[in-house]
Amino acid sequence: MTIFEALRQEHEIQRDLIDKLIKTEGKTEERKKIFERLKHELKIHEDAEERHFYVPLMEKDLTQEKARHSVAEHHEMDELVEQLEDIEMDASNWLKIAKELEHQLIHHLDEEEHEVFQMAGKALTEKQKTDLASSYNKEIRKTR
């Protein structure tokens, strides 16, 4: 398995959770459960991805700018998650912020898969791609 395959697996979990979250209504146990799971998945993915994908890419001229941009997007999404935590789930603007998170998350995942992965594919050796997948997956398993 390569780092790209490992990351895509995690991206599908995030896409599924954000889709389910947007379909929930009000201050329900379902919304709370999905939001908590999404927060956890975003956090463990972000931490492992930055360590096992973006740090190596920042060391290469070809991918440094894209890697920094992607890490900045992680921080923007973290801020939206914090906003969602700070307001009641049945507040009128909760769903609006959740939809903004959905928009940013989908944009980020698509950009990563269609632009960053292509550049990283040129910058990383085959051994690096499999080694990074191994260390990434190990961290995900440990923190999940």
C-alpha positions in Angstrom: 0.0 0.0 0.0 1.2 3.5 -0.8 0.7 6.6 1.3 -1.8 7.8 -1.4 -4.0 4.6 -0.9 -3.8 5.0 2.9 -4.9 8.6 2.8 -7.7 7.9 0.3 -9.2 5.3 2.7 -9.3 7.9 5.5 -10.7 10.5 3.1 -13.7 8.2 2.4 -14.4 7.9 6.1 -14.4 11.7 6.4 -16.6 12.2 3.3 -19.1 9.7 4.7 -19.2 11.3 8.1 -19.6 14.9 6.9 -22.3 13.8 4.6 -24.2 12.1 7.5 -23.6 15.1 9.7 -25.2 17.6 7.3 -28.3 15.4 7.0 -28.9 15.5 10.8 -31.3 17.9 12.4 -31.4 19.8 15.7 -29.8 18.9 19.0 -30.1 15.1 18.7 -28.0 12.2 20.0 -27.4 11.2 16.4 -25.9 14.6 15.4 -23.8 14.6 18.6 -22.5 11.1 17.9 -21.6 11.8 14.3 -20.0 15.2 15.1 -17.9 13.6 17.9 -16.7 10.8 15.5 -16.0 13.3 12.7 -14.0 15.5 15.1 -11.9 12.5 16.2 -11.4 11.3 12.6 -10.3 14.7 11.4 -7.9 15.1 14.4 -6.2 11.7 14.1 -6.0 12.0 10.3 -4.6 15.6 10.4 -2.0 14.7 13.0 -0.8 11.6 11.2 -1.0 13.2 7.7 1.1 16.2 8.7 3.7 14.0 10.3 3.9 11.2 7.7 3.0 13.0 4.5 3.4 16.8 4.7 6.6 17.0 6.7 8.4 14.9 4.1 6.9 17.0 1.3 7.9 20.3 2.9 11.5 19.1 2.7 11.3 19.0 -1.2 11.2 22.1 -3.3 8.6 20.7 -5.7 6.0 20.1 -3.0 6.8 22.5 -0.3 4.3 25.2 -1.2 1.4 22.7 -1.7 2.2 21.0 1.6 2.2 24.3 3.5 -1.1 25.3 1.8 -2.7 22.0 2.8 -1.5 22.3 6.4 -3.0 25.8 6.5 -6.3 24.3 5.3 -6.2 21.9 8.2 -6.1 24.9 10.6 -9.0 26.6 8.9 -11.1 23.4 9.3 -10.0 23.2 13.0 -11.4 26.7 13.5 -14.7 25.7 12.1 -14.8 22.6 14.3 -14.1 24.9 17.3 -17.0 27.2 16.2 -19.3 24.2 16.1 -18.3 23.1 19.6 -19.0 26.6 20.9 -22.6 26.9 19.9 -25.7 24.8 20.6 -26.4 22.1 17.9 -29.9 23.4 17.5 -28.8 27.0 17.0 -29.8 28.5 13.6 -26.2 29.0 12.4 -24.9 25.5 13.5 -25.9 23.9 10.2 -24.6 26.9 8.3 -21.1 26.4 9.9 -21.3 22.6 9.4 -22.0 23.2 5.7 -19.0 25.5 5.5 -16.9 22.8 7.1 -18.3 20.3 4.6 -17.4 22.7 1.7 -13.8 23.2 3.0 -13.3 19.6 3.8 -14.5 18.3 0.3 -12.4 21.0 -1.4 -9.3 20.0 0.7 -9.7 16.3 0.0 -10.3 16.8 -3.7 -7.3 19.2 -4.0 -5.1 16.8 -2.1 -6.1 13.8 -4.3 -6.0 15.6 -7.6 -3.1 18.0 -7.2 -0.9 17.2 -4.2 -0.8 13.5 -4.8 0.4 14.0 -8.4 3.2 16.3 -7.3 4.1 14.0 -4.3 4.2 11.1 -6.7 7.0 12.7 -8.5 8.8 13.9 -5.4 8.7 10.6 -3.4 10.5 7.4 -4.2 8.5 4.1 -4.3 10.1 3.1 -1.0 9.1 6.3 0.6 5.5 5.9 -0.6 5.2 2.5 1.0 7.2 3.4 4.2 5.1 6.5 4.7 1.9 4.5 4.3 3.1 2.0 6.9 4.0 4.6 9.5 0.8 6.6 8.8 -1.4 3.5 9.2 0.4 2.5 12.3 -0.3 5.9 13.9 -3.9 5.8 12.8 -4.5 2.4 14.3 -2.8 3.5 17.6 -4.9 6.6 17.9 -8.3 5.3 16.6 
